[in-house]
Amino acid sequence: MRSSLLALGLTSLVWLAAAEPASAAGKKPTLLATGNTIAGPGRVTIDPGGETIVLRQSDQTPLDLCVTLVHVGPPGTLLSAQVTDPGSVTNSSAVDRPGDAVSVCRAASSKVNIVCVSPGPPCAGLWRVDQPR
């Protein structure tokens, strides 16, 4: 099961890495749904120090979850993707450069949220939640 989560996380990063960098192409970054997507893709703009829950699952029926987060700006902001289990144990990963992406997974999880860690201005990102099969 752990290898499934790792494989999905690596697949998400490979999928993003295979695309031409947004800054090099002069395009805005995008994030597409996959056959494993259960929420999103979506876009968030979060006030400094704030967070947005993008998926909430019953604690009685947690799911294996991975979240992919693409930083879309502005420069100088820091976004964190977090996956939490019913016991409040959280796996997280942060991204601080527009166009860069992170993916984080956790088995038997009940919540996925995106946090704007920086003190200002508001952070913006694209997100997608996948369930390994």
C-alpha positions, 0 to 999 in steps of 0.5 A: 500500500505504501508503494501505491502511495509513493507510485501515485505521488511520483506519477503526479510529479512526473506528469507535471515535470513532463510538461514545459515549465510555465515560465519558459513557455510564457503560459500559466500553469495548469493541472489536469484530472487523472483517472484517480482524481476524486476532487478537483482540480481546482484553484484557491487564493488564500489570505496570509496565514489562512487555510482552505479544506479541499476535501473532507472524508468521514473519520469512520471511512478514511481513504488513502489520499494524495494531493498535488499542489502547483504554486501560481503566485505571487512570487515570495509566497509559500503554500503548503499541501497537507493530508491528515488522518483521523488521529490528526497525524499530518503529512505535508509539503510546501512550495514557494516558487510560481510554476513549481509543484509538490505532491504529498500522500497519506494512508487512511486520511480524512482531510486535505487542506491547502495553507498559505504559510507566508505573511503576505500577500495572499497565496494562489495555487492549483490543487488536485486530490487523487486516490491510489488504486 
